[in-house]
Amino acid sequence: MSIGMNILIAEDEEDIRNLLKINLEQEGYLVFATKDGLGALEVLGRETIDLAILDVMMPRLDGFNLLRKIRETSTLPVILLTARGDDMDKILGLGIGADDYLVKPFNIQELLARIGAQLRRNNEYSAQKKKSSSQIAYGNLLLDKDSCCIYKDGIPVELNAKEYRLLEYLMENPARVFTKKQLYWAVWNEEVYYDDNTVMVHISHLRNKIETDPKTPEYIKTIRGIGYKFHKQDGSQI
């Protein structure tokens, strides 16, 4: 299951780019596809990306130089694709920060397996980092993971289990946009059955409990045509 995972594809060959996009979307990923390195940088500047698939030979900005720019600010998993099986290219790519390397033509199922492995590894690392912090605070809200409680202005807010899990998931991923389906998979943990109305009802209940004015929410924002995101107010993660 690919809950809330955003994948960037930078590939100048349209057929390969479309093949990757179709297969990744079928697996439940949200895909951002671009035909060159500069387009990929634009996506990285505005979206939260969990894994990038980069073609080595691209116009304007090739995969190696794009990878160097990514590594200046990010440790997200990167898989390089190339039409050349030269060991020196592989050594160079891994040396400048690639996490994996695949030579064209490749088996799409093998690529999907490698993507899954990289995401699991990265998620395990992120989970270990999150264990060091038991509280998340934004604005006048504080979420205590140890007690599974949420406080507004220091006063406990009563939430049921699903409401708490939904708010926790949003607060752990501030400013990130999720579709209703992604939130449903994350909180209800059911991939086959999906109820759009269930998410909307729980979002409405949360807004009534944590927002000063539910009609003009400060925290849980609706992104029209896509879903929801948690807007960071003044405050910091404790």
N, C-alpha and C positions, 0 to 999 in steps of 0.2 A: 504494500500500500504506500502511495506517495503523497502523504498529507502535507499540503501547503509548501511543496518544494518548487522552487523556481529555477529553471534551467535556461542558460544562455547558449545559443548556437551561433558561432561565427564561421560561416562556410560560403565560399564564393560560387560553388557549383550548385545551381538551383535544384537539380534533381536530388542530390544528396541532402541538401538543406530541407527540402520538403519531406523526404523519406524520414529523416530524423525527427522532424517536428510531428509528423503524423503518429509515428510509433511512440514517441515520448508522451504525447497527449493521450494516447490510448492507455498508457500506464498511469495516468492521473496527474502528470506534471503540468505545471503552467510554463509554457515555452515562449521565449523571446528569441526570434531568429533574425539574423542580420547577415549581409553578404560580404562585409569587410570589417577590418579591425577598428576603424574609426566609428562605424555604426555601433560596434560592440561597446566601445568606450561610452558612447551616449547612453546606451541601455544601462550600463553599470553605474552611471552617474545619477540615474533616476529610479532604479529598481533595486530591491534586495535580491541578490542572486545567490543560490545555494551551490551551484556547480556550473562550470563553463566548459563547453566543448569547442575547441579552437582548431581550425584548419591552419596548417603551417604556412602554406603558400596562398596569400590573399593580397589583393591590390590595396594601395594606400597605406596599410599598416599590416605587416605579416604577423603570423601567430607567435613567433619568438619575441618580437618587440612588444606585441600586445601583452604577452605573458609578463614581460619585464615590468610594464606599467602597472599591471594588476598587482604584482608582488610588492610594489612600493607602498600599497595601502591595505592589502587584503591577503588572507590565508585561505580563501575559498578553494575547494578542490578544482583542479583543472586537468582535463584530458585533452591531449593533442592528437590531431588526425593528420596524416601525411600520405602522399602517394609514393613517397620514397622510403625504401627500407634500409637506408644508410644508418649504420650503427652510430656514426658521428652525430647525425641529427638527433637520434634518440638520447645520446649522452648529453648533448647540448641542452635539449629540452628538459630533461630531468635535472640537469645541473642548474638551470635558472629558475626551477621551481615547479615544473609540471609534476602532477601526482601519478599520471599514467600516460601511456602512449600507444596508439593503435595505427597500423598501416593499412591503407586502402588497397584493394577492396576488403572490407571487414564484414563479419557476421553481425547483423543487427542485434541478435540475442546476446552475443558476447559483449557488445557495447552496453546493452541494458544491464547485464550482470555486473560489469565493471562500474557503471554509474551507481548502482545500488550499493556495491561494496564501499565506494568512496563516500557516499552519503552516510552510510551506517557508521563508518569510521569517524567521520566528522561530527556526527550527532553524538557519538559516545564521548568524544573530546569536549564538545560543548556542554554535555550533561555533567561531566566531571567539574567543569568550571562553574556551572550554576549551583552545584552542591555547596560551594563555599559561601553562598549567599542565601539566607532563608527568607529575606524580605525584599519586596519591591515597592518603591514609593514614587508616586507621581502626583504632583499638586497636593490636594487634600486627601488623597487615597493612599492607603497602605495595605498591602497584601502580605500576610504572614503565612508562609508555606508550612511551617512546623505545626501550627494550630489550625490551618485551613480556615483562617478568618480574614475578613476584609473590614477595614476601619475607614470611616469618613469623618474627618475632623476629630479623630481619636475615639469616635463612638462606633461600636460594633454594628455592622450591617448584616441582617439575617439573609442568607442566600441558601437555596437548596443545592444539592450536590452538582447538578448540571450547570446551574448558574455560576457557581464558584469555579468549576473547571473551565467554563467558557471565558470568564473574566481573567482567570489565571493565564490561559493560553494567549489571550489578546495582550495582556500586560507584559508577558514574556517576550512578545514580538512587537514592540511599539513601532508605529508608523508603517507597519507592513500591511498591505491590503490582502484580505482573504475573501474568496468566494464563499457563498453560503454552503456549498458542497464541501469545501475544504474544512470549514468550521465543523460541519456535521461529522465528517470522518474523524476529525481530531478529538471531539468531545464525546460523541456517541459511539465511536469506534465501530461503525457499521458501514462497510463499503458498498454492499449490494443494495440495501434499502436506504433511500435518501428522502427525507421529508423537509422540503423547503420551508414550510410554514412553522415547523418546530423551531428552527433557528431564529426566525423572525420574532416569534412569540417570546423566546428566552432573551433576545436582545432588548425587546420592549420592556420586559420585567426588570432587566438589569438597569436600563436607563431610568426607570421609575425609582430605583433604589439608590443609585449612585450619582445621578445627575441633579444639579440644582434646578434646571428646567429641562425635563425630558424632551420637550418640543424643539429645543435648540441645544442639543447635547454638546458638551465640551470634550468628553472623553471618547465615547464610542461613536465614530463618524460613519455615516453612510456614504459610500462611493458609488454614485449612481451608475447602474448598469453592470456593476462588478460585485460589490459586497460591502464589507466593513473593514475598518481599521481602528486601532486604539491610538488616539492623539496624545502625545506626551505633553503634559503641563509642566510648569516649573517644579523641579524636584529631581532627585537622583535615585539611582538604584542602590540600595543599602547593601 
